[in-house]
Amino acid sequence: MANFPSNNAAFPSAQADSRSVFITRTYTHLVGGILGFILVELALFESGLAAQIAQFMLGFNWFLILGAFMLTGWLASRTAQTSSSIGMQYFAYGAYVVAEALIFVPLLYIADAKAPGAIDSATLVTALGAGGLMVVAHRTRKDFSFLRALLMWGGILALVAMIGGAIFGFQLGTWFSVAMIGFAGVAVLYDTSNIIHNYPEDRYVAAAMQLFASIALMFWYVLRLMMGNRN
């Protein structure tokens, strides 16, 4: 009994150290995912495969491709979050990074050809925006889990808008891109808060993948916005 207070006092420090290790692992894997994405894109563009992939995807039903991509993302996220096997978590993350790289090919191909400098500008804006939001989450230490409902409804509305655009043929213009950048920013804030407070400490691969997905979404719509402004 005499030792109980001492052990209890030490517990918060040990818990904080454990969480710190988890957060470090998560961000290390996030950087790894981003580097993997860049390497896949470089390989595709340097080999000339990017042009072939872009032509195929641009000539296909874009809504079906987007649907397949969303299904792949959902399966990968589900696998990474529920599997107790670290190997399966890595496999899901790797598959998701490759899927993201493929879905980005047409957008990057068009941007490279028609909007020189847009990719670099979008990369910088995304890095500053996502980085700033992550700093806010860490500095304030606030639990932003209440944003989950907003993200769910926002995601449904975005999906309805995209389906409507595909069926009725109307364009989702500048304001939609601006709204989606805001949506992605909320997702980055929510994901970072979950990493700080809520994610199980054996799910650092899943946590990294979730944050990677939100940053990729932000980059997609920042780049679309940059391209629109340069047309």
C-alpha positions in Angstrom: 0.0 0.0 0.0 2.8 2.3 0.7 4.2 1.9 -2.8 0.8 2.5 -4.5 0.8 6.3 -4.6 4.3 6.2 -6.1 3.3 3.8 -8.8 0.1 5.8 -9.5 2.1 9.0 -9.8 4.5 7.4 -12.2 1.7 6.1 -14.5 0.8 9.3 -16.2 4.4 9.8 -17.2 4.7 6.3 -18.6 1.4 6.8 -20.4 2.5 10.1 -21.9 5.8 8.4 -23.1 3.8 5.6 -24.7 1.5 8.1 -26.5 4.5 10.1 -27.6 6.0 7.0 -29.2 2.7 6.2 -31.0 2.5 9.8 -32.4 6.1 9.6 -33.6 5.5 6.3 -35.3 2.3 7.7 -36.9 4.1 10.7 -38.4 7.0 8.6 -39.5 4.6 6.4 -41.4 2.8 9.4 -42.8 6.0 10.7 -44.3 6.8 7.2 -45.6 3.4 7.2 -47.3 3.9 10.6 -48.9 7.4 9.6 -50.1 6.0 6.4 -51.5 3.3 8.3 -53.4 6.0 10.7 -54.9 8.2 7.7 -55.9 5.3 5.9 -57.6 4.3 9.1 -59.5 7.9 9.7 -60.6 8.3 6.2 -61.8 5.0 6.4 -63.8 5.9 9.7 -65.4 9.6 8.9 -66.1 8.6 5.5 -67.7 6.0 7.1 -69.9 3.2 5.0 -68.3 1.5 8.1 -66.9 0.5 9.3 -70.4 -1.1 5.9 -71.2 -2.8 5.7 -67.9 -4.1 9.3 -68.2 -5.5 8.7 -71.7 -7.2 5.5 -70.6 -8.8 7.0 -67.5 -9.8 10.2 -69.2 -11.5 8.2 -71.9 -13.4 6.0 -69.4 -16.4 6.7 -67.3 -14.8 8.8 -64.6 -17.6 8.1 -62.1 -16.9 4.4 -62.2 -13.2 4.9 -61.7 -13.9 7.2 -58.8 -16.3 4.6 -57.3 -13.7 1.9 -57.6 -11.1 4.1 -56.0 -13.5 5.0 -53.1 -14.2 1.2 -52.6 -10.5 0.5 -52.6 -9.9 3.2 -50.1 -12.7 2.0 -47.8 -11.4 -1.6 -47.9 -7.8 -0.5 -47.2 -8.9 1.7 -44.3 -11.1 -1.0 -42.9 -8.4 -3.6 -43.1 -5.7 -1.3 -41.5 -8.0 -0.3 -38.7 -9.4 -3.8 -37.8 -6.6 -6.2 -38.6 -4.4 -7.3 -35.7 -1.7 -8.3 -38.2 0.9 -5.5 -38.7 1.7 -7.1 -42.1 -1.9 -6.7 -43.2 -1.9 -3.1 -42.0 1.2 -2.4 -44.1 -0.3 -4.1 -47.1 -3.5 -2.1 -46.9 -1.5 1.2 -46.5 0.7 0.3 -49.5 -2.3 -0.6 -51.6 -4.0 2.7 -50.7 -0.9 4.7 -51.6 -0.6 3.0 -55.0 -4.3 3.5 -55.6 -4.0 7.2 -54.7 -1.0 7.5 -57.1 -3.0 6.0 -59.9 -6.1 8.1 -59.4 -3.9 11.3 -59.4 -2.2 10.5 -62.7 -4.7 12.2 -65.0 -4.9 15.3 -62.9 -1.1 15.6 -62.6 -0.7 14.9 -66.3 -3.1 17.7 -67.3 -1.6 20.1 -64.7 1.9 19.4 -66.0 0.9 20.0 -69.6 -1.6 22.9 -69.2 -0.7 24.7 -66.0 3.1 24.8 -65.5 4.0 25.5 -61.9 0.6 24.6 -60.5 1.8 21.3 -59.0 4.6 23.0 -57.1 2.3 25.8 -55.9 -0.4 23.2 -54.8 2.2 21.2 -53.0 3.4 24.2 -51.0 -0.1 25.4 -50.2 -1.1 21.9 -49.1 2.0 21.5 -46.9 1.4 24.9 -45.2 -2.3 24.3 -44.8 -2.2 20.8 -43.5 0.9 21.5 -41.4 -0.7 24.5 -39.8 -3.8 22.6 -38.9 -1.7 19.8 -37.3 0.2 22.4 -35.3 -3.1 23.9 -34.1 -4.3 20.5 -32.9 -1.1 19.8 -31.1 -0.8 23.2 -29.5 -4.4 23.5 -28.3 -4.6 19.7 -27.3 -8.3 20.1 -27.9 -10.4 17.0 -28.7 -12.0 17.7 -32.1 -13.9 14.4 -32.2 -17.2 16.4 -32.4 -16.2 17.2 -36.0 -17.1 13.6 -37.0 -20.7 14.4 -37.7 -19.8 17.4 -39.8 -17.4 15.2 -41.8 -20.0 12.5 -42.3 -22.7 14.9 -43.6 -20.2 16.9 -45.7 -19.0 13.7 -47.3 -22.5 12.6 -48.1 -23.3 16.1 -49.7 -20.0 16.0 -51.7 -20.8 12.5 -53.0 -24.3 13.5 -54.0 -22.9 16.6 -55.8 -20.4 14.4 -57.7 -23.1 11.8 -58.6 -25.4 14.6 -59.8 -22.6 16.1 -61.9 -21.9 12.7 -63.5 -25.6 12.0 -64.2 -26.8 15.4 -65.3 -23.5 16.7 -66.8 -23.0 19.9 -64.8 -19.6 21.0 -63.8 -18.5 21.3 -60.2 -16.6 24.6 -60.4 -14.4 26.8 -58.2 -16.7 27.0 -55.2 -17.0 23.2 -55.0 -13.2 23.0 -54.9 -13.0 25.7 -52.2 -15.6 23.8 -50.2 -13.7 20.6 -50.5 -10.5 22.2 -49.5 -12.3 23.3 -46.3 -13.7 19.8 -45.9 -10.2 18.3 -46.2 -8.9 20.8 -43.7 -11.6 19.8 -41.2 -10.6 16.1 -41.8 -6.9 16.9 -41.1 -7.8 18.6 -37.9 -10.1 15.7 -36.9 -7.5 13.0 -37.8 -4.7 14.8 -35.9 -6.9 15.1 -32.8 -7.7 11.4 -33.0 -4.0 10.6 -33.3 -3.3 12.7 -30.2 -6.2 11.5 -28.0 -8.1 8.5 -29.3 -6.4 6.1 -31.7 -5.3 2.7 -30.2 -1.5 2.7 -29.9 -1.1 -0.4 -32.0 -2.9 1.2 -34.9 -0.2 3.7 -36.0 -0.3 2.5 -39.6 -4.1 3.0 -39.8 -3.7 6.5 -38.2 -1.0 7.4 -40.7 -3.1 6.2 -43.6 -6.2 8.2 -42.5 -4.2 11.4 -42.2 -2.5 10.7 -45.5 -5.9 10.3 -47.2 -7.1 13.7 -45.8 -3.9 15.5 -47.0 -4.2 13.8 -50.4 -7.8 15.1 -50.6 -6.7 18.6 -49.8 -3.9 18.4 -52.4 -6.3 17.2 -55.1 -8.7 20.2 -54.7 -5.9 22.7 -54.2 -4.4 21.6 -57.4 -7.8 21.7 -59.2 -8.2 25.3 -57.9 -4.7 26.3 -59.1 -5.4 24.8 -62.5 -8.7 26.6 -62.8 -7.0 30.0 -62.0 -4.4 29.4 -64.7 -6.8 28.5 -67.6 
